[in-house]
Structures are given as structure tokens and as C-alpha cells.
Amino acid sequence: MRIPEDRLYSEHHLWVKKQRGGKVLIGMTDFGQLRLGEIIDLELPEEGDELVKDEAFGSVESTQGVVDLIAPINGEVLQTNEDLLDTPDLINEDPYDEGWIIKAKLSDPDELEELLTADEYEDLISGEEISPGEEIMGVDRDDFDFEEE
């Protein structure tokens, strides 16, 4: 499992990569996608939508259920990764590069200091199960509507 040093991390298993001009890329961590299993669909925000820290900005549907994507920062959505709409499993295949989710403009660059470093994120997940167990992406499994086959 990879945890690149050039990114910051949220407790909701999303990564943030700083870019020039107060912009960031946001995606799901390797740990997050492993816990979810095969990703089969996404609901993404629109360009220009507001990101509110700790609130949902989209959702991911996997073989385990549907989970909200929780914004790690406040800002504005500049771009979504349109490739994910046709190939959502890019998040499974390449979560840190081709599988990025959105590009955003930060409202306050100082907010990045509240995110976790790679080492801090590794400490956070060190005792957690990779395969789905009691929680998925930090949310109790009882909060999901699993479809029976």
C-alpha cells in the first residue's frame, strides 16, 4: 500500500496534492480504495461548486455500498476527472495519479496545515483493517443500504 510523501491526507481517506496558485488535486487514498473494493460508479460535483470542509461533495459506489466523499478543505471545484465517469475503477488501479477526483481552488491555503502528513496518515490507518469490517471510510456499516442479490 502506497502513501506518497508529496501529499497531505484527511481522516476520511482522501489525499490533497498542492499545486501552483492555491490549487489542489484531491483523490482517494490507496487504503480507502482497498477498503471499498471495486469502485463501480461515482457522483461528482460540477465545476464552480463550493467545497465545504467536512461536508459531502460527491459519492462513490463500490461493491461494498455507497459512501460520501467528504471535503478535506474549503474551496471551489475547478475541474472534475471526467475519465472517472466512464472508468470509475481508475481509482482502484491508480488512486494517486490517473484516479484523481477533483481539482479545486483553496479558500484558505492555511487550512492545509490541518491535514495529516504521510507519516501521520500511516499512523492513523496502522491499526485498521484493509478489508471492509465494522466501518467503511470511517462510517458505520449500519448507515449503508446494501442491496441483496
PyRosetta script that sets phi, psi and omega in degrees:
from pyrosetta import init, pose_from_sequence

init()
pose = pose_from_sequence("MRIPEDRLYSEHHLWVKKQRGGKVLIGMTDFGQLRLGEIIDLELPEEGDELVKDEAFGSVESTQGVVDLIAPINGEVLQTNEDLLDTPDLINEDPYDEGWIIKAKLSDPDELEELLTADEYEDLISGEEISPGEEIMGVDRDDFDFEEE")
pose.set_psi(1, 131.4)
pose.set_omega(1, -177.8)
pose.set_phi(2, -97.2)
pose.set_psi(2, 144.0)
pose.set_omega(2, 172.2)
pose.set_phi(3, -138.2)
pose.set_psi(3, 86.9)
pose.set_omega(3, -176.7)
pose.set_phi(4, -59.8)
pose.set_psi(4, 140.6)
pose.set_omega(4, -178.2)
pose.set_phi(5, -74.2)
pose.set_psi(5, -18.0)
pose.set_omega(5, -175.0)
pose.set_phi(6, -87.0)
pose.set_psi(6, 14.6)
pose.set_omega(6, -178.8)
pose.set_phi(7, -130.6)
pose.set_psi(7, 164.1)
pose.set_omega(7, 171.9)
pose.set_phi(8, -111.1)
pose.set_psi(8, 162.8)
pose.set_omega(8, -170.4)
pose.set_phi(9, -135.1)
pose.set_psi(9, 150.5)
pose.set_omega(9, 175.7)
pose.set_phi(10, -107.4)
pose.set_psi(10, 162.3)
pose.set_omega(10, 177.2)
pose.set_phi(11, -69.8)
pose.set_psi(11, -10.1)
pose.set_omega(11, 179.2)
pose.set_phi(12, -96.6)
pose.set_psi(12, 18.4)
pose.set_omega(12, 173.9)
pose.set_phi(13, 64.7)
pose.set_psi(13, 37.9)
pose.set_omega(13, 171.3)
pose.set_phi(14, -115.8)
pose.set_psi(14, 150.6)
pose.set_omega(14, 176.2)
pose.set_phi(15, -110.5)
pose.set_psi(15, 156.1)
pose.set_omega(15, 178.1)
pose.set_phi(16, -131.3)
pose.set_psi(16, 124.8)
pose.set_omega(16, 178.1)
pose.set_phi(17, -114.8)
pose.set_psi(17, 120.8)
pose.set_omega(17, -179.6)
pose.set_phi(18, -67.8)
pose.set_psi(18, 140.3)
pose.set_omega(18, 173.1)
pose.set_phi(19, -128.2)
pose.set_psi(19, 179.2)
pose.set_omega(19, -179.4)
pose.set_phi(20, -70.0)
pose.set_psi(20, 154.6)
pose.set_omega(20, 172.3)
pose.set_phi(21, 69.9)
pose.set_psi(21, 29.0)
pose.set_omega(21, 178.2)
pose.set_phi(22, 73.2)
pose.set_psi(22, 20.9)
pose.set_omega(22, 179.6)
pose.set_phi(23, -103.0)
pose.set_psi(23, 154.0)
pose.set_omega(23, 177.5)
pose.set_phi(24, -140.0)
pose.set_psi(24, 152.3)
pose.set_omega(24, 166.4)
pose.set_phi(25, -99.7)
pose.set_psi(25, 143.9)
pose.set_omega(25, 178.7)
pose.set_phi(26, -128.2)
pose.set_psi(26, 135.9)
pose.set_omega(26, 178.2)
pose.set_phi(27, -151.2)
pose.set_psi(27, -178.5)
pose.set_omega(27, -179.9)
pose.set_phi(28, -95.2)
pose.set_psi(28, 142.3)
pose.set_omega(28, 179.4)
pose.set_phi(29, -72.0)
pose.set_psi(29, 160.8)
pose.set_omega(29, 175.5)
pose.set_phi(30, -58.4)
pose.set_psi(30, -43.5)
pose.set_omega(30, 178.2)
pose.set_phi(31, -59.7)
pose.set_psi(31, -45.1)
pose.set_omega(31, -179.8)
pose.set_phi(32, -60.7)
pose.set_psi(32, -45.1)
pose.set_omega(32, -179.1)
pose.set_phi(33, -70.7)
pose.set_psi(33, -32.6)
pose.set_omega(33, 177.0)
pose.set_phi(34, -65.0)
pose.set_psi(34, -39.1)
pose.set_omega(34, 179.5)
pose.set_phi(35, -68.3)
pose.set_psi(35, -34.2)
pose.set_omega(35, -178.1)
pose.set_phi(36, -77.1)
pose.set_psi(36, -28.7)
pose.set_omega(36, -174.4)
pose.set_phi(37, 85.0)
pose.set_psi(37, -161.4)
pose.set_omega(37, -176.1)
pose.set_phi(38, -63.3)
pose.set_psi(38, 123.1)
pose.set_omega(38, 178.8)
pose.set_phi(39, -85.8)
pose.set_psi(39, 126.8)
pose.set_omega(39, -174.3)
pose.set_phi(40, -115.1)
pose.set_psi(40, -15.6)
pose.set_omega(40, 179.6)
pose.set_phi(41, -162.5)
pose.set_psi(41, 156.7)
pose.set_omega(41, 178.2)
pose.set_phi(42, -138.9)
pose.set_psi(42, 149.2)
pose.set_omega(42, 167.4)
pose.set_phi(43, -116.6)
pose.set_psi(43, 118.1)
pose.set_omega(43, -175.1)
pose.set_phi(44, -112.5)
pose.set_psi(44, 155.0)
pose.set_omega(44, 177.9)
pose.set_phi(45, -72.9)
pose.set_psi(45, 171.0)
pose.set_omega(45, 176.2)
pose.set_phi(46, -94.5)
pose.set_psi(46, 154.0)
pose.set_omega(46, 172.8)
pose.set_phi(47, -57.4)
pose.set_psi(47, 133.5)
pose.set_omega(47, -179.3)
pose.set_phi(48, 94.7)
pose.set_psi(48, -13.5)
pose.set_omega(48, 177.9)
pose.set_phi(49, -64.3)
pose.set_psi(49, 148.6)
pose.set_omega(49, 178.1)
pose.set_phi(50, -84.7)
pose.set_psi(50, 136.8)
pose.set_omega(50, 171.8)
pose.set_phi(51, -98.7)
pose.set_psi(51, 129.5)
pose.set_omega(51, 176.5)
pose.set_phi(52, -116.7)
pose.set_psi(52, 119.3)
pose.set_omega(52, -176.9)
pose.set_phi(53, -51.9)
pose.set_psi(53, 135.3)
pose.set_omega(53, 178.6)
pose.set_phi(54, 70.4)
pose.set_psi(54, 14.7)
pose.set_omega(54, 174.2)
pose.set_phi(55, -119.9)
pose.set_psi(55, 156.3)
pose.set_omega(55, -177.5)
pose.set_phi(56, -68.0)
pose.set_psi(56, 138.5)
pose.set_omega(56, 174.4)
pose.set_phi(57, -122.2)
pose.set_psi(57, 0.7)
pose.set_omega(57, 179.9)
pose.set_phi(58, 174.5)
pose.set_psi(58, -172.5)
pose.set_omega(58, 178.4)
pose.set_phi(59, -147.5)
pose.set_psi(59, 160.1)
pose.set_omega(59, 178.6)
pose.set_phi(60, -125.6)
pose.set_psi(60, 130.4)
pose.set_omega(60, 174.6)
pose.set_phi(61, -106.5)
pose.set_psi(61, 129.5)
pose.set_omega(61, 178.6)
pose.set_phi(62, -128.9)
pose.set_psi(62, -176.8)
pose.set_omega(62, 176.4)
pose.set_phi(63, -66.7)
pose.set_psi(63, -12.9)
pose.set_omega(63, 180.0)
pose.set_phi(64, -95.3)
pose.set_psi(64, -17.0)
pose.set_omega(64, -177.6)
pose.set_phi(65, 142.7)
pose.set_psi(65, -165.1)
pose.set_omega(65, -179.7)
pose.set_phi(66, -114.1)
pose.set_psi(66, 132.1)
pose.set_omega(66, 177.1)
pose.set_phi(67, -128.8)
pose.set_psi(67, 150.1)
pose.set_omega(67, 175.9)
pose.set_phi(68, -78.6)
pose.set_psi(68, 147.2)
pose.set_omega(68, 169.3)
pose.set_phi(69, -91.5)
pose.set_psi(69, 120.9)
pose.set_omega(69, -175.0)
pose.set_phi(70, -100.9)
pose.set_psi(70, 122.7)
pose.set_omega(70, -176.0)
pose.set_phi(71, -61.6)
pose.set_psi(71, 126.4)
pose.set_omega(71, 178.1)
pose.set_phi(72, -83.3)
pose.set_psi(72, -11.4)
pose.set_omega(72, -177.1)
pose.set_phi(73, -144.7)
pose.set_psi(73, 166.5)
pose.set_omega(73, 168.4)
pose.set_phi(74, -92.5)
pose.set_psi(74, 141.4)
pose.set_omega(74, 178.5)
pose.set_phi(75, 171.8)
pose.set_psi(75, -159.7)
pose.set_omega(75, -179.4)
pose.set_phi(76, -128.4)
pose.set_psi(76, 135.9)
pose.set_omega(76, 177.6)
pose.set_phi(77, -72.6)
pose.set_psi(77, 122.3)
pose.set_omega(77, 177.9)
pose.set_phi(78, -97.0)
pose.set_psi(78, -32.0)
pose.set_omega(78, -175.2)
pose.set_phi(79, -161.8)
pose.set_psi(79, 145.9)
pose.set_omega(79, 171.5)
pose.set_phi(80, -112.6)
pose.set_psi(80, 155.2)
pose.set_omega(80, 178.4)
pose.set_phi(81, -81.5)
pose.set_psi(81, 93.6)
pose.set_omega(81, -176.6)
pose.set_phi(82, -61.3)
pose.set_psi(82, -26.7)
pose.set_omega(82, 179.1)
pose.set_phi(83, -59.7)
pose.set_psi(83, -28.7)
pose.set_omega(83, -178.4)
pose.set_phi(84, -68.0)
pose.set_psi(84, -25.2)
pose.set_omega(84, -179.2)
pose.set_phi(85, -66.1)
pose.set_psi(85, -36.3)
pose.set_omega(85, 177.9)
pose.set_phi(86, -90.9)
pose.set_psi(86, -28.2)
pose.set_omega(86, -175.6)
pose.set_phi(87, -134.7)
pose.set_psi(87, 70.1)
pose.set_omega(87, -176.2)
pose.set_phi(88, -62.6)
pose.set_psi(88, -24.1)
pose.set_omega(88, -179.0)
pose.set_phi(89, -74.2)
pose.set_psi(89, 2.0)
pose.set_omega(89, 170.7)
pose.set_phi(90, -58.6)
pose.set_psi(90, -30.0)
pose.set_omega(90, 177.4)
pose.set_phi(91, -64.4)
pose.set_psi(91, -37.9)
pose.set_omega(91, 177.3)
pose.set_phi(92, -70.2)
pose.set_psi(92, -41.2)
pose.set_omega(92, -173.9)
pose.set_phi(93, -76.1)
pose.set_psi(93, -37.3)
pose.set_omega(93, -173.2)
pose.set_phi(94, -151.4)
pose.set_psi(94, 68.7)
pose.set_omega(94, -172.3)
pose.set_phi(95, -62.7)
pose.set_psi(95, -24.3)
pose.set_omega(95, -174.7)
pose.set_phi(96, -98.8)
pose.set_psi(96, -6.5)
pose.set_omega(96, -179.4)
pose.set_phi(97, -129.7)
pose.set_psi(97, -88.4)
pose.set_omega(97, -177.8)
pose.set_phi(98, -62.2)
pose.set_psi(98, -22.4)
pose.set_omega(98, -176.5)
pose.set_phi(99, -93.4)
pose.set_psi(99, 16.7)
pose.set_omega(99, 176.8)
pose.set_phi(100, -58.3)
pose.set_psi(100, 153.7)
pose.set_omega(100, -174.5)
pose.set_phi(101, -103.0)
pose.set_psi(101, -54.6)
pose.set_omega(101, 179.9)
pose.set_phi(102, -140.2)
pose.set_psi(102, 157.6)
pose.set_omega(102, 168.2)
pose.set_phi(103, -109.7)
pose.set_psi(103, 135.5)
pose.set_omega(103, -177.0)
pose.set_phi(104, -136.7)
pose.set_psi(104, 158.8)
pose.set_omega(104, 172.7)
pose.set_phi(105, -101.9)
pose.set_psi(105, 124.1)
pose.set_omega(105, -179.8)
pose.set_phi(106, -68.0)
pose.set_psi(106, 139.3)
pose.set_omega(106, 170.8)
pose.set_phi(107, -76.4)
pose.set_psi(107, -38.4)
pose.set_omega(107, -177.6)
pose.set_phi(108, -143.4)
pose.set_psi(108, 104.5)
pose.set_omega(108, -178.7)
pose.set_phi(109, -56.8)
pose.set_psi(109, -23.6)
pose.set_omega(109, 179.2)
pose.set_phi(110, -65.9)
pose.set_psi(110, -19.8)
pose.set_omega(110, 178.0)
pose.set_phi(111, -60.8)
pose.set_psi(111, -25.6)
pose.set_omega(111, -179.2)
pose.set_phi(112, -60.3)
pose.set_psi(112, -27.6)
pose.set_omega(112, -180.0)
pose.set_phi(113, -66.0)
pose.set_psi(113, -18.0)
pose.set_omega(113, 179.5)
pose.set_phi(114, -83.9)
pose.set_psi(114, -11.5)
pose.set_omega(114, 179.9)
pose.set_phi(115, -83.6)
pose.set_psi(115, 167.5)
pose.set_omega(115, -177.0)
pose.set_phi(116, -88.4)
pose.set_psi(116, 143.6)
pose.set_omega(116, 170.6)
pose.set_phi(117, -75.4)
pose.set_psi(117, 172.0)
pose.set_omega(117, 178.2)
pose.set_phi(118, -58.6)
pose.set_psi(118, -43.3)
pose.set_omega(118, 179.8)
pose.set_phi(119, -64.9)
pose.set_psi(119, -41.3)
pose.set_omega(119, 179.1)
pose.set_phi(120, -66.0)
pose.set_psi(120, -39.0)
pose.set_omega(120, 178.2)
pose.set_phi(121, -66.6)
pose.set_psi(121, -40.9)
pose.set_omega(121, 177.7)
pose.set_phi(122, -59.9)
pose.set_psi(122, -41.8)
pose.set_omega(122, 176.3)
pose.set_phi(123, -61.8)
pose.set_psi(123, -40.4)
pose.set_omega(123, -179.6)
pose.set_phi(124, -59.8)
pose.set_psi(124, -44.0)
pose.set_omega(124, -173.9)
pose.set_phi(125, -92.3)
pose.set_psi(125, -5.6)
pose.set_omega(125, -172.7)
pose.set_phi(126, -57.5)
pose.set_psi(126, -32.3)
pose.set_omega(126, -179.5)
pose.set_phi(127, -99.1)
pose.set_psi(127, 1.5)
pose.set_omega(127, -176.7)
pose.set_phi(128, -89.7)
pose.set_psi(128, 151.5)
pose.set_omega(128, 176.0)
pose.set_phi(129, -75.3)
pose.set_psi(129, 141.3)
pose.set_omega(129, 175.4)
pose.set_phi(130, -79.4)
pose.set_psi(130, -42.3)
pose.set_omega(130, 178.6)
pose.set_phi(131, -77.4)
pose.set_psi(131, 146.3)
pose.set_omega(131, -177.0)
pose.set_phi(132, -55.4)
pose.set_psi(132, 132.2)
pose.set_omega(132, 179.8)
pose.set_phi(133, -132.0)
pose.set_psi(133, -120.9)
pose.set_omega(133, -178.6)
pose.set_phi(134, -70.0)
pose.set_psi(134, -28.7)
pose.set_omega(134, -178.2)
pose.set_phi(135, -132.2)
pose.set_psi(135, 151.4)
pose.set_omega(135, 172.0)
pose.set_phi(136, -123.1)
pose.set_psi(136, 123.0)
pose.set_omega(136, 178.0)
pose.set_phi(137, 53.3)
pose.set_psi(137, 34.4)
pose.set_omega(137, 176.3)
pose.set_phi(138, 82.7)
pose.set_psi(138, 8.2)
pose.set_omega(138, -178.6)
pose.set_phi(139, -117.9)
pose.set_psi(139, 135.8)
pose.set_omega(139, -179.5)
pose.set_phi(140, -60.2)
pose.set_psi(140, 132.9)
pose.set_omega(140, -178.8)
pose.set_phi(141, -57.1)
pose.set_psi(141, -26.1)
pose.set_omega(141, 179.6)
pose.set_phi(142, -66.3)
pose.set_psi(142, -15.8)
pose.set_omega(142, 179.4)
pose.set_phi(143, -83.4)
pose.set_psi(143, -3.8)
pose.set_omega(143, -178.1)
pose.set_phi(144, -100.1)
pose.set_psi(144, 151.8)
pose.set_omega(144, 172.4)
pose.set_phi(145, -103.2)
pose.set_psi(145, 98.8)
pose.set_omega(145, 178.0)
pose.set_phi(146, -87.0)
pose.set_psi(146, 131.9)
pose.set_omega(146, 177.6)
pose.set_phi(147, -84.4)
pose.set_psi(147, 133.3)
pose.set_omega(147, 177.3)
pose.set_phi(148, -87.9)
pose.set_psi(148, 142.6)
pose.set_omega(148, -179.2)
pose.set_phi(149, -94.7)
pose.dump_pdb("model.pdb")
